Amino acid sequence: MMKRAGLTPLEFANEGSLGLDFGTTNSAAARAAHGEATLATFRTAGGGTQTFPSVLYFERTRRDAATRVTSFAGPGAIERYLQVDERGRLIQSLKAYLADRRFDGTAVFSKQYSLEEMIALILHHLLTGAIGSFGPLPRRVVAGRPVHFSNAGDESDDDFAASRLLAALRQCGFDEVVFEYEPWRRPTATNRR
């Protein structure tokens, strides 16, 4: 389970399932329990939204001799990025790199983050917001995954990408992770754009 300074601890319950769609652009979460499903709503400055932008923003603050790095994700990341004078580091589309064996992470303010850690940070912020919609999280998550990940050349690349996504979900503290294939259409001349 992720234990980073400044992150709100996640609360877990033993019943129900969490449905998670971690997307390249946006993500969403829903909780299923007792025959009912509840879609998470995330707070924004303009009200609530059920889509969570899959972006990560790092901000560095200096106080006396200490430097602190804080992460934001989703709507909060975009809002924070737009309101601060000194820009931090905005990272997006991380899902697109899951199958890319050449991309294992990046440095942010001289600290190295693996791809799995950055995805886990986005998911942690998403899950913290989701708790506000339906309380403690189920220990079981059903996560969408592409039939073929972006940049995957073959099945071994897809397996590699799925293992990285699994590692990110495990960092969030889930006991049981089940992958469900996302709808997929073979590219044709009309839908390649």
Helices and strands as residue ranges (DSSP letters): E 12-13, E 17-21, E 26-33, E 36-39, E 42-44, E 47-49, E 52-53, E 55-63, E 66-73, H 75-83, E 89-92, G 94-97, E 105-108, E 111-114, H 115-134, E 137-138, E 140-145, H 155-171, E 176-181
